Every structure is written in structure tokens, then in C-alpha cells.
């Protein structure tokens, strides 16, 4: 019997755990669900006879070593900063490890030791990063195999609210960590366009968006991710002329969000004095110039040259940021206050469903002819447990674990899924589970 250790039983692990439990009997697996919340782990196990739940403290060196020692493979769904604790033990104890997170410098440094130990540390096999890598590489490798030359590659992904539950003027609700949304884009975006490296500073990021349609799901806008340049090496396209990765939102989102950014409400570097005593209205007023003779609404509109009947202002007002509700957060940064305000308006309700949208845009030459190809998918959540986010993060992880245990993936070292031996079988089974890319030639 093969033993699987799953560390972390949070929302992103629900589909992953369900897949493992559903396939446990036929594959002769015993699964340990380990979480700091034993209650959460027990909920995940349910009545399965092929699984058990345990309390798990990843910083407990003795417990961590004991559990990894008796496992055949480890899945870490911990916060990214904690993977290194597990990864070091996995290499030392010669156990394979799978995560959905970006490869950290610390994990990358284990590559030689992992190879010497005959161990695979497979990272970035969730959604983004993950499905984006695999689906892009499948087409990039095919273009090369056909004798084509890739000249432009753009890739976009977004976690959004299902259209049937899109009931607010922002056309957005939190489907992932709210803090990450509030702090999105901080730093400088870098990409390559027409052979030239380009930079977009944070204060300009949401001004420089591009629009697109994805299948029959309507119109979207995209802002650039922080780092696109590193993907030249990851995707083996070092000489490409244009390379950009971005995040998708519904059209109109970025302009209003940019007002909040420009005011400094997304700043997380300092604490507001007596923040707990503020109202939302007084919080906003702290960041706006203007005379007390003007209303707060008038100050806001004057600052950005808009009218109170504009769509942009209606989005801001809908957040209740002009209200007298209390902040009630001690020692809060501007970003933390904004997050609280947004969580009251953007949180998915019990009946809401989510949606994941991804699109790759390829331009290449083949036999002297310029060609364009879009490859896209849209995935909908079923409910609050089986969300689109949980499906697209968890399924690739689970499928990869099965393939490793069955000996179908035999790579060793620190890897991401950009080689055919990994991406081909994983994408094949994802398609069987309803995560299908639709390819469209663009004239």
C-alpha cells in the first residue's frame, strides 16, 4: 500500500483531497491528511476508510520527520514560505514532494541534492503557476516541432465570480486570498515587447491595460504581472520578441481600482494612528486634499476629474467607503483597512460560484506565413466547496501524484511541469475532468 501525506487541508486542497480519496481503493493508497486544525483535517477525510486525519505542526521537527519518513510521497499545500522545511526533509529522507507554489530560491538550491537522492521536487503544478505552464508548453513545443518560429507569447489568467452570480458594479468577488488582491501588482512589472524590455511601475500599472474577449465569456481587461522576463528561460524561448503575462479582470475594474491605488489606500508599509477609532469616511478623508467646505464625495471627484454620476465613481461609492461604518482595526495599515472594507462587499456568499478564465495568445511564422493562435479555457465552480479555484489548483497536483506513484513520471531534481513527460499525461487527464483548452486560429 502506497502512503500519501497531504500537509494542509484548506480551501485550495478540497478537490485535491477528494480526487485522492476517490482513487484510493483502486490504487491501494493510504492517505494522511495533516493540518494544524485537526477539525479541518477530519472534515476532509470524512468517512473514508483509506484515510486518516492528524493534527500537524510543520515547525515540529520530530513530528515532521516521523510523518515524512513513513510516507511514499508528500504533498505540501502550506504557505509558500514553509515548503522549504518539508523539502529539506524530503530530500534527506528520499521522498518525492509535490507543491502548487512557485519555486523559491531555497527550494531551487536543493536541485543537486535531490538528483543525488533520486528524488523529485515537483513545484508549480497548480493553476497559475501550473496549468498555464503545461498548456503553453504543449503548444510551444508543437510549434517548434512543426518547424515554426514563435515571435510573440502572451498569457492571461483570472479568478472571477461566475457570471450568474456577478451582481455588483465591479464585476468582481474574492475567489482567493483577499490580501493578495489588495497588494496585487506592487513592485515593477517587466516584460518584453518587439524585442525591447519594458517596465511598468506600480503607480502606472492599472493605467496600462489591454482588452480581450475569451471564448463566449465576454470582455476582459488585463494588467501585467510583475515578472514576465524569467519565462524566456523556463519556456525555452530565449529569443522571443514579445513576452507578457497578465492578470484578468472584467472591463472597467482597473480604472476605479487605480483611484484607490493613487490615493495610497493599498499601502502596507505603515500603521495609521488610532485606526480603530476611524470611520470609513474619515479614513478616506485622510488621503484626500481639499477644503472642509467640500463634501468628501466632491473632494474625491475633484481629485480624479470625474462626476458623481460616472460609472467609476459608482463603483467606489458602492463599497460603502463614504459611510460612517467603523474601521475597528487596531494598528492597521491603509491596505488592511481597505481589505476589511472590500471583504464586506466582495466576499462570495454561500450560494455564489466562481470562475477561472485563462487565455494564451501565440504569434508565430510557419513556412513563411504569419499565424496567430489563441488557446483558452473557462472553468466554473460547482459550489463553495468545489470551487473552480480548488479544481484548477488541486486536480493537477493530484494527477501528478498518481503519475509519480505509478512510475509514469520518473524525473528527479527540482522541476516545474514544462517538459512533455509531465505536461502531456497531466493535461490529458485534466481534459477528461472537464478542464479543456479551446484553440482558435485568428485571422
N, C-alpha and C positions, 0 to 999 in steps of 0.2 A: 504493500500500500504506500503510495506517494503522499508525503505530508507537505501541505502548503501553509505557510504562515502569512496572514494578512495583517499588517500593522496599520490601524486606522479604519474606523467604521463610520466615518462622517457621510455627508450627503453625496459627495462625489464618488463614494465607494458602493453605493446601493446596487447599481446594475452589475458592477464587477462581482460583488458577493453573490448576487442572485445567479449569475452565469456559473460561477464555481459550484454552488450548491446544486444547481440543476444538472450539472455534468459530473458530479462527484461519484455517483454509483457506477455509471458506465466506465469511468476512467479509473475507478478504485482509488479515489483520493480521500484523505482525511484533512479537514481544513480547520485551522485555529484562527479565530477572529480575535485580535488583540487590540484593546483600546483603553485609554485612561479612564473612560466611562464604561464600567463593566455592564451597566444597564444598556448602553447603546450597542455594545457587542452582543449581548443576549438577544436584543431585538433583531439584530441582523441574522443571527443563527436560526431563530425561530424554533421549529420542531425537527430540524434536520438531524438525522442520526449519524451523518457523516461530517459533523462539525461541532466544535465546542467554542465557548466564549470565555475569555480570560481578562482580568484586569492587567494592564500592561503599562509600565513606566519606562519609556525609551531611555531615560537617563540612568536607570538602574543597570549598571554594568553586568551584574551577576545574572539578573533575570533575562536581560537581552541576550547574553551569551548562551544561556540554557535553552531558550526558545529557538534561537537560530541553529544551534547545534543539532536539534532533533528534527529540523525541517529539511526538506529536499530543495525547496525554493522559497524565497521571501519576496513579498510584495509590500512595498512601503508607500502608503498613502498619507504619510506625515507631511507637515510643512517642509518646504524645500531645504531649509537650513538644518533640519535634523537628519536628512538622509545620510550624511557622512558617518554618523555614529553606526548606523546599520551597515553601510557599505564597507567600512573597515573590518567589521566583524565577519561579513560575508566572504571577503577575500581571505582573511586569516583562516576561517573555518571551511573554506572551499564550497560555498553555497552560492547559487545563482540568485541575482536580485533584479527585480523589475520595478520601475517607477514611472510616473507620468510627468515628472518635473524636468526642467532644464538641467543640463549637466553643469554642476558647479565646478569651479576651479579645483576644489578639494577632491571631488569625485574623479574628475578628469586625471588628476595626478596619480590615481590608482591603476591606470591602464596597464603599465608594465607588470605590476604585481598580480593583477587579475589574470593576465595572459599566462604568467608563470604558474599560477594556481589552477589554470584551466577553467576559470570562472567567467561567466557573462554578467556584466552590469549593464542591463538594457534600460536606458532612460528615454525620456521624451516620446513616450508611446501612449499618449492620451489623445486629446483633441488638437490643441494648438499650444504646445508642440505635440505632434503625433500624427494624426490623420493628415494634417497639412503636409508633413514631410513625405509620408508614404505615397499619397495621391499625386503630389508634384513630381516625385522621383520616378514614378511609373511612367508618366508622360515624357519627362525629360530624357529618360533612358531610351524610350521608344523613338523619340525624335532623332537622337544620336544614332540609334541602330538603323534607322531608315536613311541615314546619310544627311540629315538636316542639320542646320546650324541655328541654335536658339539665340535670338537677339534681344528679347525682352521677356521678363517674367515678373508678374505682379500677383500677389496672393493676399486675400482678404478674408477675415473671419469675424463673426459677431455672435454673442449670446443675447437674444432678444426675447420679447414677450410674443407668444403665439398670436397671430392676427385676430383670432376670435375673442381674445381677452385683452386686446390693445385698446384701452378705454381712457387714456389720458393724453393731453396735448403734446407730451414729449415722445409719445410712442415708444416708451421705454420703461422697463422694470428690472430690478436687480435679479439676475439669474446666477450670480457668482458673488464673490466676496465684495461687499459694498465699499470697503476701504480701498480696494484696488481700483474700483471705478472712480472714486473721488480723486485719487492720486494719479490716475492714468495720464501717461504722456510726459510726466516730469522728466527732465533731462532734455537732451537734444536728439531729435530724430535724424538719422543719417541713412542715405540711400544713394543709388547711382542712376543717373538719367542721361541718355545719349552719350555715354562714356565719361560723364563728369560726375564727381562726387558732390552731393548736395546735402545741406544741413538745414533743419528747421528748428529754431529754438522754441522752447516750451510756450513762450508768450505769443508765438505766431502759429502754433500747431493747428488750432481749430479754425484758423482763417484759411488754411490751405488744404482744402478737402477736394475729393473728386467724387463724382456721382456715377452710379451704375444701377442697372437692373439685374436681378438674379432670378432666373427661370420665370415662374409666374407669381413670384412673391412680392413684386412691386419694386419701388425705388429705394435706394440706399445711398448713403454718403460714407466716405472712408477717410480717416486721418491716419497719417503714417506712424508705424511703430518705431520704437526708439532705435533699434539696430537692425538694418537690413543687410549691411555690408558683409557680416560674418557668414551669410548664407551662400556667398560665392564659393567658399571652400567646402561647406557642408554639402552643397548640392553639386559640387564638381563642375561649376560653371564660372570659373575664374575670369574668363574673357568676355562675359556678357556685357552688353551696352546699357541695359536698363534693368534694375532690380529694386523692387519695392514691396514691402509687406505692410499691411494696414489693418485697422480695426473698423468694423462696420457698425453704423447706427442708421436709424431712419432719417430721411431727408428733413432738414430743419433743426436737428438736435444740436449740431455743433455751434451754430451761431449764438443760440441762447446760452449754451454751456460756456462759451467763450466770455460772456459777460461776467459770469461768476469767477472765472479764472482771472480775468483782468482786474477785478476788484481785490483779488488776493484771498478769496474765500477757500481756495484749495491749498493754501499754505499750511504745512505741517511742522514748521521749524520753530515755532514759539508758542507760548501759552498766553491766552487772553486773561488779563487780571479780572478777578471776580466774575468769571464766565458764568457761574451757576446762577447769578442774580439777573442776568440779561434776559430780555425777551428776544424773540426772533427779530422783531422790528428794530430794537436798539442795537442788536448785533450787526444787522445790515447797515444801519446808520453810521456805525463806527468806520466803515470803509468808503463812505460817500462824502465828497465835498459838497458845499452848498449851504446857503443860509437857512436858519430855522423858520424863515418866512415861507419857505417852500415845503410842501409835503414831501414825505420820503419817496412817494411814487414819482413826484415831479423831479426830485433830485436824480433818481435812477434814470429816468427817461432823458433828462438833460445830459447826463454823463455819457450816454451812448447814442444820443441823437435819434431816439425812436419815440413813437407815440404810445399812449396807453392802450390804444385800440389795435396795436400791432400784434401779430402772431408771436413775435419774440417776447414781448412784454407779458402776454397772456400766459406763456409757459412759466415765466418767472413768478408771476403772481399766484399761479395755481399751486405752487409749492408751499404756500402759506408763510412765506418768508417775510411778508409785510404784516403778519399778525402779531398779537400780544402774547402768544404762547411762550412759556418759559423754557429756557435752554436746559436748566437743571443738570449741567455737567460741570463738575469742578475741575479746575486746571486744564481746561480744554484748549486745543489749538483751533484756529479757524477751520481747518479741514475736518476736525472731529465734530464741531458744531454743525457744519454743513452736512456731514454724513448723517447725523441724527435727524436733521430736517428732511433729508431725502429718504431715509428709511421709513419715515411716517407716510410717505406718498408713493414710493417706488417699490415697496415690498410686495411680492406676489401674495395674493390672497389664497385661501385654502382651495378654491376651485380653479385658480389660474393655471395655465400651462405655459411652457416656454418653447423657444425655437432656436435652433442653431443654423446659421447660414454661412456657407463658405464658397468662395469662388477663386479659381486660379485663371489668370489670363496669360496666354502664351503667344508670342510672335516669333516666327522662325522662317528661314528660307529653305526650300527643298526643290532641287532640280531647277534652280534659278527663279523660282516663284515664291513671292512673299505670302505667307499664310498666317492666319490668326485662329486661335482656338481658345474657347472658354470651357472650363470644367468646373461644375458647380454641384453642390448638394444642399438640400434643406431637410432638417430633421425636426420633428415635433415631439414634445414631451407628452406622456400619457396622463400624468397626474403629478402631485407634489413629491412623490417618492421616485417614480420612474420618469425623471425629467430628461429632456433632450441633452442637457449638460452631463448628467450622470451616465446616460447611454454612451455618448461620444467620448467621454473620458475613460469610463470603466471597461467598455467592451474591448477596445484594442489591447488594454493591459491583460484582461482575462484570456483573450485568444492567444496572445504571445506566451503566456504562462503555460497554456495547454501544449502549444507547439514545442516549447523548450522541454517540457516533461516527456513528451512523446518522441523526442530526438529529431524533430523536423527543423528546428533551429539549433545550430551547433557552434555558432560564433563564440569567441571568447574575447575578453577585454572590455573596456568601456565603449559602449556602442549607442548610436541612435539609429532609428529604423530607416536608413536611406539606402540600404542595399537590398537587392532583389530577393535574397534568401529570407529576409524578414518581411519586407513590404508586400511581396506577392501573395503569400498564404494568408496574411492578416487581412489585406484588402478583400480577398476572395470571400472570407467568412463574414467580414463586415457587410458585404453586399448581400449575403444570404440572410443577414439580420436587418435588412432594410436601410442600410447606410450606403446608398448608391450615388455615384457621381454621374452626371449627365453631361456629355461632351457636345459642344455646339461649334461648328465651323462658322467664323464670322467673315462676311464678305466686305 
